[in-house]
Amino acid sequence: MANVTEFTDDNFDTEVIQSAEPVLVDFWAPWCGPCRQIAPMIEELAAENQGSIKIGKVNIDDNPEAAQKFGVSSIPTLMLFKSGEVEDRFVGVQPKMRLQEALDAAKG
């Protein structure tokens, strides 16, 4: 997980909302099978987009405030933030290509 940042309730504003670059946030929990299923893909996206998109995860069990603030009711939920705003939102397992398309659009 070298390229994937761990976001917490404490650093969410600094790392995500105030970020100069777009940020993809994976809201997950260790007990969630589909969350574990997409983890390798999230790591691939982080490696492939390093330097242009920040990618990180929020463990909703340890950091419930961020999840509540953005209305995360089922996981995995992926949110793409740009300039502090939610640009895109994906619930459930998504194809890697669909996420990459959203990341490419956010870079522009």
C-alpha beads as a LAMMPS data file, in Angstrom:
LAMMPS data file: protein, C-alpha beads

108 atoms
107 bonds

1 atom types
1 bond types

-500.0 500.0 xlo xhi
-500.0 500.0 ylo yhi
-500.0 500.0 zlo zhi

Masses

1 110.0

Atoms # bond

1 1 1 0.000 0.000 0.000
2 1 1 2.924 2.300 -0.678
3 1 1 0.923 4.677 -2.870
4 1 1 -2.355 4.497 -0.929
5 1 1 -2.733 7.027 1.888
6 1 1 -4.623 6.195 5.088
7 1 1 -7.137 8.986 5.687
8 1 1 -8.566 9.512 9.187
9 1 1 -11.125 11.793 10.784
10 1 1 -8.155 13.865 11.990
11 1 1 -6.408 14.339 8.635
12 1 1 -9.382 14.190 6.223
13 1 1 -9.767 17.962 5.819
14 1 1 -6.057 18.511 5.280
15 1 1 -5.436 15.504 3.035
16 1 1 -8.673 15.483 1.026
17 1 1 -10.698 18.700 1.250
18 1 1 -7.700 21.052 1.061
19 1 1 -5.732 18.955 -1.443
20 1 1 -4.458 20.782 -4.523
21 1 1 -4.828 17.594 -6.586
22 1 1 -7.936 15.432 -7.058
23 1 1 -8.371 12.732 -4.395
24 1 1 -10.044 9.334 -4.705
25 1 1 -11.259 8.119 -1.310
26 1 1 -12.154 4.479 -0.680
27 1 1 -14.523 4.156 2.298
28 1 1 -14.064 0.572 3.524
29 1 1 -13.918 -1.751 6.531
30 1 1 -11.787 -4.850 7.214
31 1 1 -14.865 -7.089 7.545
32 1 1 -16.218 -6.079 4.105
33 1 1 -15.519 -8.773 1.482
34 1 1 -16.049 -6.563 -1.591
35 1 1 -13.798 -3.912 0.019
36 1 1 -10.978 -6.436 0.304
37 1 1 -11.735 -7.609 -3.242
38 1 1 -11.114 -4.144 -4.761
39 1 1 -8.074 -3.308 -2.581
40 1 1 -5.507 -4.549 -5.154
41 1 1 -7.219 -2.497 -7.875
42 1 1 -7.122 0.608 -5.665
43 1 1 -3.397 0.048 -5.169
44 1 1 -2.904 -0.339 -8.945
45 1 1 -4.775 2.906 -9.610
46 1 1 -2.668 4.674 -6.974
47 1 1 0.563 3.464 -8.570
48 1 1 -0.573 4.275 -12.115
49 1 1 -1.821 7.771 -11.216
50 1 1 0.951 8.740 -8.803
51 1 1 1.767 12.430 -9.021
52 1 1 -1.555 13.487 -10.547
53 1 1 -4.205 11.960 -8.248
54 1 1 -4.027 11.233 -4.535
55 1 1 -5.653 7.923 -3.589
56 1 1 -6.453 6.818 -0.069
57 1 1 -8.711 4.795 2.177
58 1 1 -10.911 5.569 5.170
59 1 1 -11.621 2.700 7.559
60 1 1 -15.195 3.603 8.532
61 1 1 -15.011 1.584 11.762
62 1 1 -12.078 3.662 13.019
63 1 1 -13.147 6.948 11.392
64 1 1 -16.948 7.253 11.431
65 1 1 -17.083 11.076 11.156
66 1 1 -15.887 11.299 7.545
67 1 1 -18.243 8.499 6.489
68 1 1 -21.211 10.171 8.213
69 1 1 -20.354 13.602 6.833
70 1 1 -20.504 12.316 3.269
71 1 1 -23.498 10.001 3.713
72 1 1 -21.716 6.705 3.258
73 1 1 -24.381 4.087 3.950
74 1 1 -22.897 1.061 2.185
75 1 1 -19.355 0.032 1.420
76 1 1 -17.264 0.018 -0.574
77 1 1 -18.046 3.606 -1.516
78 1 1 -15.506 5.477 -3.611
79 1 1 -15.651 9.263 -3.840
80 1 1 -13.615 11.471 -6.102
81 1 1 -12.954 14.887 -4.594
82 1 1 -11.782 17.879 -6.610
83 1 1 -11.222 21.297 -5.039
84 1 1 -12.834 20.018 -1.836
85 1 1 -16.075 18.961 -3.530
86 1 1 -17.396 15.486 -4.345
87 1 1 -16.971 15.252 -8.099
88 1 1 -18.015 11.609 -8.480
89 1 1 -19.359 8.813 -6.279
90 1 1 -19.313 5.056 -6.838
91 1 1 -21.035 2.508 -4.594
92 1 1 -20.045 -1.142 -4.759
93 1 1 -17.396 -2.890 -6.816
94 1 1 -16.569 -0.934 -9.971
95 1 1 -14.609 -1.881 -13.083
96 1 1 -11.106 -0.441 -12.999
97 1 1 -11.638 1.223 -16.387
98 1 1 -14.676 3.146 -15.125
99 1 1 -12.695 4.503 -12.178
100 1 1 -9.732 5.385 -14.400
101 1 1 -12.044 7.313 -16.729
102 1 1 -13.318 9.344 -13.757
103 1 1 -9.738 9.985 -12.608
104 1 1 -8.705 11.088 -16.110
105 1 1 -11.658 13.483 -16.258
106 1 1 -10.707 14.960 -12.869
107 1 1 -7.132 15.566 -14.019
108 1 1 -8.304 17.765 -16.890

Bonds

1 1 1 2
2 1 2 3
3 1 3 4
4 1 4 5
5 1 5 6
6 1 6 7
7 1 7 8
8 1 8 9
9 1 9 10
10 1 10 11
11 1 11 12
12 1 12 13
13 1 13 14
14 1 14 15
15 1 15 16
16 1 16 17
17 1 17 18
18 1 18 19
19 1 19 20
20 1 20 21
21 1 21 22
22 1 22 23
23 1 23 24
24 1 24 25
25 1 25 26
26 1 26 27
27 1 27 28
28 1 28 29
29 1 29 30
30 1 30 31
31 1 31 32
32 1 32 33
33 1 33 34
34 1 34 35
35 1 35 36
36 1 36 37
37 1 37 38
38 1 38 39
39 1 39 40
40 1 40 41
41 1 41 42
42 1 42 43
43 1 43 44
44 1 44 45
45 1 45 46
46 1 46 47
47 1 47 48
48 1 48 49
49 1 49 50
50 1 50 51
51 1 51 52
52 1 52 53
53 1 53 54
54 1 54 55
55 1 55 56
56 1 56 57
57 1 57 58
58 1 58 59
59 1 59 60
60 1 60 61
61 1 61 62
62 1 62 63
63 1 63 64
64 1 64 65
65 1 65 66
66 1 66 67
67 1 67 68
68 1 68 69
69 1 69 70
70 1 70 71
71 1 71 72
72 1 72 73
73 1 73 74
74 1 74 75
75 1 75 76
76 1 76 77
77 1 77 78
78 1 78 79
79 1 79 80
80 1 80 81
81 1 81 82
82 1 82 83
83 1 83 84
84 1 84 85
85 1 85 86
86 1 86 87
87 1 87 88
88 1 88 89
89 1 89 90
90 1 90 91
91 1 91 92
92 1 92 93
93 1 93 94
94 1 94 95
95 1 95 96
96 1 96 97
97 1 97 98
98 1 98 99
99 1 99 100
100 1 100 101
101 1 101 102
102 1 102 103
103 1 103 104
104 1 104 105
105 1 105 106
106 1 106 107
107 1 107 108
